[in-house]
Amino acid sequence: MKSLVVVGNGSLGLWWCFHLTQLQKKSLCKAFLVTRTEESAQSINEKGIIVEDKTSAAYVFDKNNRTMLNTSNTVCFHCPSFSNLKQLSEKLQGYADILLLCVKQYHLKSALENCTELLSSKGVAVSFCNGIGNLETVASFVGANRAAAAITYEAVERINSRTIIHWSSGRTIFADTLTYSPELNANLQFLHDILKQQNLPIELLNSVDARKEMWKKLAVNCVINPLATIIRVRNGLLSDRIPESLFEGICWEIVRTAERSGIILDHSDLMVQISETIKNSSRNICSTLQDIQNGRPTEIEALNGAVAHLARKYGLSVPYCETLFHLVKAMEARQDTTA
Ligand SMILES: NC(=O)c1ccc[n+]([C@@H]2O[C@H](COP(=O)([O-])OP(=O)(O)OC[C@H]3O[C@@H](n4cnc5c(N)ncnc54)[C@H](OP(=O)(O)O)[C@@H]3O)[C@@H](O)[C@H]2O)c1
């Protein structure tokens, strides 16, 4: 039976823990969670993880497969959690077939430093990070033939170290975007197949299509995240408060930058994707705004910052992305001052 390790007890980490724990009950995999702090691991081990689901009919309510939520759509479950891997390393070294990296882009390196030794020699690491450039970081630790990307439109919010709200469901795409390898492919196929059993919209794509999907998700995040953060609204209010021409301008910058990176995107397709994501995640507070509200750094450098960086390299001008990047950075910096 394959062993899966979720790294990060944040929004996405706890969400995947929920599904993997259900699959473990059906003997389809083994799963455990790695947290950053001992406090989080202790609290999760003692009191369990709580998922509140705000979507309707998110699951098949089958009395045999134990995936049902109770009437308040809240479930509490247990998933073994560890933080101090050094103490456990002998027991766990080479244990994992798949690492699901559910940390912010700026924590990816430290998470990999801590967890790479958990991977078996053929094990693979899957990064759920938004933005671009993360997969290269993963590959620098495990090799390109063992690094994969997950692009997800699930919308989950973390309330505390063991509680999340699932706001909306969306596609999750797995892909070996850097290079093909049979081991990587087999592990992604396995992940796809078991998560499908949880009735989730999971897809497996080839690397060319997946790179395109990665840029599409980047466009969605480059529009929604900085704008919702600057005007401090839940996603659903964006279409009322921001003129469509601004969405269009940001998308054109991404289309042109992607093209120079060898990815052909369709502008009207991006606009549809953005409006669908806003509609589907209307009650969600985007992660960048959550970060600002909680005094944490944001991932804007891997979003509009990364587009601006690439565009500069290509000699392109992307004033919308540059401006939004600097405004969000200024909001981050403002948290350090008393003015
Ligand atoms: N949330 C969503 O709906 C969603 C959707 C699509 C994509 N994403 C992307 O997925 C990634 C994760 O997002 P998230 O929303 O789950 O973030 P999050 O709620 O901030 O959670 C990140 C978690 O990573 C933990 N962490 C940091 N360093 C670690 C380490 N060395 N070892 C173990 N755990 C570590 C943090 O621990 P502490 O709590 O102790 O700091 C935190 O619990 C981001 O790139 C995000 O953009 C998220």
The ligand as an SDF file (V2000), in Angstrom:
LIG
                    3D

 48 52  0  0  0  0  0  0  0  0999 V2000
   -6.0740   27.4810    0.1590 N   0  0  0  0  0  0  0  0  0  0  0  0
   -6.4830   27.2850   -1.0740 C   0  0  0  0  0  0  0  0  0  0  0  0
   -7.6810   27.2040   -1.3180 O   0  0  0  0  0  0  0  0  0  0  0  0
   -5.4890   27.1450   -2.1970 C   0  0  0  0  0  0  0  0  0  0  0  0
   -5.9720   26.8960   -3.4940 C   0  0  0  0  0  0  0  0  0  0  0  0
   -5.0590   26.7490   -4.5330 C   0  0  0  0  0  0  0  0  0  0  0  0
   -3.7020   26.8240   -4.3010 C   0  0  0  0  0  0  0  0  0  0  0  0
   -3.2530   27.0910   -3.0380 N   0  0  0  0  0  0  0  0  0  0  0  0
   -1.7950   27.1730   -2.8550 C   0  0  0  0  0  0  0  0  0  0  0  0
   -1.3670   26.0990   -2.0250 O   0  0  0  0  0  0  0  0  0  0  0  0
   -0.2430   26.4900   -1.2230 C   0  0  0  0  0  0  0  0  0  0  0  0
   -0.5850   26.2620    0.2490 C   0  0  0  0  0  0  0  0  0  0  0  0
   -1.6530   27.1540    0.5400 O   0  0  0  0  0  0  0  0  0  0  0  0
   -2.5150   27.1130    1.8680 P   0  0  0  0  0  0  0  0  0  0  0  0
   -3.6900   27.9960    1.6130 O   0  0  0  0  0  0  0  0  0  0  0  0
   -2.7440   25.7230    2.2990 O   0  0  0  0  0  0  0  0  0  0  0  0
   -1.5100   27.8520    2.8790 O   0  0  0  0  0  0  0  0  0  0  0  0
   -1.6370   28.0180    4.4670 P   0  0  0  0  0  0  0  0  0  0  0  0
   -3.0520   27.8670    4.8830 O   0  0  0  0  0  0  0  0  0  0  0  0
   -0.9160   29.2690    4.8170 O   0  0  0  0  0  0  0  0  0  0  0  0
   -0.8200   26.7820    5.0140 O   0  0  0  0  0  0  0  0  0  0  0  0
    0.5400   26.5970    4.8410 C   0  0  0  0  0  0  0  0  0  0  0  0
    0.9910   25.6600    5.9310 C   0  0  0  0  0  0  0  0  0  0  0  0
    2.3250   25.2840    5.6930 O   0  0  0  0  0  0  0  0  0  0  0  0
    2.9310   25.0910    6.9640 C   0  0  0  0  0  0  0  0  0  0  0  0
    4.3760   25.0410    6.8450 N   0  0  0  0  0  0  0  0  0  0  0  0
    5.2470   26.0330    6.5670 C   0  0  0  0  0  0  0  0  0  0  0  0
    6.5140   25.5760    6.5620 N   0  0  0  0  0  0  0  0  0  0  0  0
    6.4470   24.2450    6.8330 C   0  0  0  0  0  0  0  0  0  0  0  0
    7.4000   23.2050    6.9910 C   0  0  0  0  0  0  0  0  0  0  0  0
    8.7000   23.4430    6.8850 N   0  0  0  0  0  0  0  0  0  0  0  0
    6.9750   21.9570    7.2960 N   0  0  0  0  0  0  0  0  0  0  0  0
    5.6640   21.6870    7.4420 C   0  0  0  0  0  0  0  0  0  0  0  0
    4.6930   22.6510    7.3180 N   0  0  0  0  0  0  0  0  0  0  0  0
    5.0830   23.8910    7.0110 C   0  0  0  0  0  0  0  0  0  0  0  0
    2.4230   26.2870    7.7490 C   0  0  0  0  0  0  0  0  0  0  0  0
    2.6220   26.0420    9.1310 O   0  0  0  0  0  0  0  0  0  0  0  0
    2.3180   27.1800   10.2660 P   0  0  0  0  0  0  0  0  0  0  0  0
    0.8200   27.2320   10.3560 O   0  0  0  0  0  0  0  0  0  0  0  0
    2.9530   26.6200   11.4710 O   0  0  0  0  0  0  0  0  0  0  0  0
    2.9170   28.4500    9.7640 O   0  0  0  0  0  0  0  0  0  0  0  0
    0.9520   26.2810    7.3310 C   0  0  0  0  0  0  0  0  0  0  0  0
    0.1930   25.4750    8.1800 O   0  0  0  0  0  0  0  0  0  0  0  0
   -0.0020   27.9610   -1.5580 C   0  0  0  0  0  0  0  0  0  0  0  0
    0.9940   28.1030   -2.5230 O   0  0  0  0  0  0  0  0  0  0  0  0
   -1.3440   28.4230   -2.1320 C   0  0  0  0  0  0  0  0  0  0  0  0
   -1.2260   29.5170   -3.0250 O   0  0  0  0  0  0  0  0  0  0  0  0
   -4.1040   27.2400   -1.9770 C   0  0  0  0  0  0  0  0  0  0  0  0
  1  2  1  0
  2  3  2  0
  2  4  1  0
  4  5  1  0
  4 48  2  0
  5  6  2  0
  6  7  1  0
  7  8  2  0
  8  9  1  0
  8 48  1  0
  9 10  1  0
  9 46  1  0
 10 11  1  0
 11 12  1  0
 11 44  1  0
 12 13  1  0
 13 14  1  0
 14 15  2  0
 14 16  1  0
 14 17  1  0
 17 18  1  0
 18 19  2  0
 18 20  1  0
 18 21  1  0
 21 22  1  0
 22 23  1  0
 23 24  1  0
 23 42  1  0
 24 25  1  0
 25 26  1  0
 25 36  1  0
 26 27  1  0
 26 35  1  0
 27 28  2  0
 28 29  1  0
 29 30  1  0
 29 35  2  0
 30 31  1  0
 30 32  2  0
 32 33  1  0
 33 34  2  0
 34 35  1  0
 36 37  1  0
 36 42  1  0
 37 38  1  0
 38 39  2  0
 38 40  1  0
 38 41  1  0
 42 43  1  0
 44 45  1  0
 44 46  1  0
 46 47  1  0
M  CHG  2   8   1  16  -1
M  END
$$$$
